[in-house]
Amino acid sequence: MPKQEPNGASEGGALPTVGVIGLGAIGDGVASSLLRVGFPVVVADVRSEATDRYRDRATVAASPSDLARQSDVVVVAVVNDAQVNAVLSGPDGGLAAAAGDTTFIIVSTISAACVESIGSEAAGHGTPILDCGVSGGPSAAATGDLVCMVGGPRDVIEGVRPVFDAIGSLTVTMGPFGTGLAAKLARNLVQYGSWLAAYEGQVLAEAAGIELGKLAQVIKASDARIGGASTLMFRSTVAPFTDADDQGLVAAMQSAASLAHKDLLAALEFARTLDVELPLAAMTEEHCDDIFGVGTGTVKP
């Protein structure tokens, strides 16, 4: 369902002009979502075919610096460290060209070192900047339903809240600058790790002669009941439980860890009979107590 006007737009307040640098899978959806709810939008991309489809509904900038001069908020949606530096850094970059009150939002997934260097450069210009990990993929970007993990000063975040409302269905302030993309990296770790677990499950099932479509069917049905990877993410720390914690909960986690050991050892034994290797399963069994909070904390954060 298309989103409605952002908060405050119906009260007559002028919406900020938002520039979007990079019109790939995420940036294209971001720009479209902003236009759909009425934001004036400026776009820039090195590919003319990407900007051509915006010429009748947005301003097409000649360069990232040209875009920054025309924008109140700049969303950077390029691919990697090199591209972020190319569009923002240096005397010809967007940071140098922008006015001091232009806010930059980096949604690209980049390294911690790049986040730090760009943050330092922005501080040197006195330019507000936020790092924003996004999740949901191109389909969520297209409908304005990205999950936004934002790092930066709370007042700066609140100042561009209508932009986040337009492009996302959930915006969570993770902490100071740098924590938005740190959260995205952690979220990706959970995603890719769970995919490796799914792969190993398929390896075992296929070796046992099970149709993989049937395995997927039962996993989807089970996850609807017991939840996915976030099920155990209900504590404020990954440190082991202590005597100060609810002992009923501790006992339940000890029981769950014991069951996990049993189930994983059975899977590993079965895998040996089928001559398949499950390295992630073996590692998971080794660290089961830490996973459930009843170990010694050898899995370091």
Secondary structure as the mmCIF struct_conf table of DSSP 4:
data_model
#
loop_
_struct_conf.conf_type_id
_struct_conf.id
_struct_conf.beg_label_comp_id
_struct_conf.beg_label_asym_id
_struct_conf.beg_label_seq_id
_struct_conf.end_label_comp_id
_struct_conf.end_label_asym_id
_struct_conf.end_label_seq_id
HELX_LH_PP_P HELX_LH_PP_P1 GLU A 5 PRO A 6
TURN_TY1_P TURN_TY1_P1 ASN A 7 GLY A 8
HELX_RH_3T_P HELX_RH_3T_P1 ALA A 9 GLU A 11
TURN_TY1_P TURN_TY1_P2 GLY A 12 GLY A 12
HELX_LH_PP_P HELX_LH_PP_P2 GLY A 13 THR A 17
STRN STRN1 VAL A 18 ILE A 21
BEND BEND1 GLY A 24 GLY A 24
HELX_RH_AL_P HELX_RH_AL_P1 ALA A 25 ARG A 36
TURN_TY1_P TURN_TY1_P3 VAL A 37 GLY A 38
STRN STRN2 VAL A 41 ALA A 44
BEND BEND2 VAL A 46 VAL A 46
HELX_RH_AL_P HELX_RH_AL_P2 SER A 48 ASP A 52
TURN_TY1_P TURN_TY1_P4 ARG A 53 ARG A 57
BEND BEND3 ALA A 58 ALA A 58
STRN STRN3 THR A 59 VAL A 60
HELX_LH_PP_P HELX_LH_PP_P3 ALA A 61 ALA A 61
BEND BEND4 ALA A 62 SER A 63
HELX_RH_AL_P HELX_RH_AL_P3 PRO A 64 GLN A 70
BEND BEND5 ASP A 72 ASP A 72
STRN STRN4 VAL A 73 VAL A 76
BEND BEND6 VAL A 79 ASN A 80
HELX_RH_AL_P HELX_RH_AL_P4 ASP A 81 LEU A 88
BEND BEND7 SER A 89 GLY A 90
TURN_TY1_P TURN_TY1_P5 PRO A 91 ASP A 92
BEND BEND8 GLY A 93 GLY A 93
HELX_RH_AL_P HELX_RH_AL_P5 GLY A 94 ALA A 97
BEND BEND9 ALA A 98 ALA A 98
TURN_TY1_P TURN_TY1_P6 GLY A 100 ASP A 101
HELX_LH_PP_P HELX_LH_PP_P4 THR A 102 THR A 102
STRN STRN5 THR A 103 ILE A 106
BEND BEND10 SER A 108 SER A 108
HELX_RH_AL_P HELX_RH_AL_P6 ALA A 112 HIS A 125
TURN_TY1_P TURN_TY1_P7 GLY A 126 GLY A 126
STRN STRN6 ILE A 129 SER A 135
BEND BEND11 GLY A 136 GLY A 136
HELX_RH_AL_P HELX_RH_AL_P7 GLY A 137 THR A 143
TURN_TY1_P TURN_TY1_P8 GLY A 144 GLY A 144
STRN STRN7 LEU A 146 GLY A 151
BEND BEND12 GLY A 152 GLY A 152
HELX_RH_AL_P HELX_RH_AL_P8 ARG A 154 GLY A 159
TURN_TY1_P TURN_TY1_P9 VAL A 160 VAL A 160
HELX_RH_AL_P HELX_RH_AL_P9 ARG A 161 ILE A 167
STRN STRN8 GLY A 168 GLY A 175
BEND BEND13 PRO A 176 PRO A 176
TURN_TY1_P TURN_TY1_P10 PHE A 177 GLY A 178
HELX_RH_AL_P HELX_RH_AL_P10 THR A 179 ALA A 207
TURN_TY1_P TURN_TY1_P11 ALA A 208 GLY A 209
HELX_RH_AL_P HELX_RH_AL_P11 LEU A 212 ILE A 226
HELX_RH_3T_P HELX_RH_3T_P2 ALA A 229 LEU A 232
BEND BEND14 ARG A 235 SER A 236
BEND BEND15 ALA A 239 ALA A 239
HELX_LH_PP_P HELX_LH_PP_P5 PRO A 240 PHE A 241
TURN_TY1_P TURN_TY1_P12 ASP A 243 ALA A 244
BEND BEND16 ASP A 245 ASP A 245
HELX_RH_AL_P HELX_RH_AL_P12 GLN A 247 LEU A 274
TURN_TY1_P TURN_TY1_P13 ASP A 275 ASP A 275
HELX_RH_AL_P HELX_RH_AL_P13 PRO A 279 GLU A 286
TURN_TY1_P TURN_TY1_P14 HIS A 287 HIS A 287
HELX_RH_AL_P HELX_RH_AL_P14 CYS A 288 ILE A 291
TURN_TY1_P TURN_TY1_P15 PHE A 292 GLY A 293
BEND BEND17 GLY A 295 GLY A 295
BEND BEND18 VAL A 299 VAL A 299
#
